[in-house]
Amino acid sequence: EAAKECSDLVKYFVKRISPREDGEEDLDDVINGKKRRILRSIAGRQKSSGTIQQVELPKDKSSSSIPTDGKTIDEIANSIPIHHRNLEVIDRYLW
């Protein structure tokens, strides 16, 4: 059991950090309005049926003190520290 969990942890991590075959694409360019509606519809159905996976990241005191003056939302998001255990949980849900 422990060996399987360890194997899955490594497999999910490698999948997340490996370069994608299709290269780097901006999601705003790839996901148009129609795709967004479909994704929202799927999420709504899963939320109603109770099958959607939700992960709440704990509030970190250091993230509330990050200066936001003149930064884009991407710059702010990239400067927030995320604990590796949270990423392990998200990896498990994604893959």
Solvent accessible surface area in square Angstrom, and as a share of the most:
residue,aa,sasa,rsa
1,E,162,0.73
2,A,80,0.62
3,A,80,0.62
4,K,125,0.53
5,E,107,0.48
6,C,76,0.45
7,S,66,0.43
8,D,27,0.14
9,L,66,0.33
10,V,83,0.48
11,K,113,0.48
12,Y,29,0.11
13,F,91,0.38
14,V,74,0.43
15,K,109,0.46
16,R,84,0.31
17,I,99,0.50
18,S,45,0.29
19,P,128,0.81
20,R,173,0.63
21,E,184,0.82
22,D,99,0.51
23,G,36,0.34
24,E,169,0.76
25,E,95,0.42
26,D,82,0.43
27,L,111,0.55
28,D,101,0.52
29,D,119,0.61
30,V,57,0.33
31,I,37,0.19
32,N,82,0.42
33,G,40,0.39
34,K,131,0.55
35,K,95,0.40
36,R,86,0.31
37,R,151,0.55
38,I,86,0.43
39,L,95,0.47
40,R,160,0.58
41,S,51,0.33
42,I,65,0.33
43,A,39,0.30
44,G,36,0.35
45,R,151,0.55
46,Q,72,0.32
47,K,135,0.57
48,S,103,0.66
49,S,77,0.50
50,G,63,0.60
51,T,87,0.51
52,I,57,0.29
53,Q,107,0.47
54,Q,118,0.52
55,V,54,0.31
56,E,159,0.71
57,L,86,0.43
58,P,96,0.61
59,K,194,0.82
60,D,61,0.32
61,K,180,0.76
62,S,56,0.36
63,S,30,0.19
64,S,94,0.61
65,S,84,0.54
66,I,31,0.15
67,P,83,0.52
68,T,74,0.43
69,D,122,0.63
70,G,88,0.85
71,K,79,0.33
72,T,80,0.47
73,I,136,0.69
74,D,96,0.50
75,E,91,0.41
76,I,31,0.16
77,A,57,0.44
78,N,130,0.66
79,S,50,0.32
80,I,67,0.34
81,P,71,0.45
82,I,83,0.42
83,H,107,0.48
84,H,99,0.44
85,R,142,0.52
86,N,21,0.11
87,L,51,0.25
88,E,33,0.15
89,V,46,0.27
90,I,49,0.25
91,D,3,0.02
92,R,134,0.49
93,Y,100,0.38
94,L,110,0.55
95,W,118,0.42
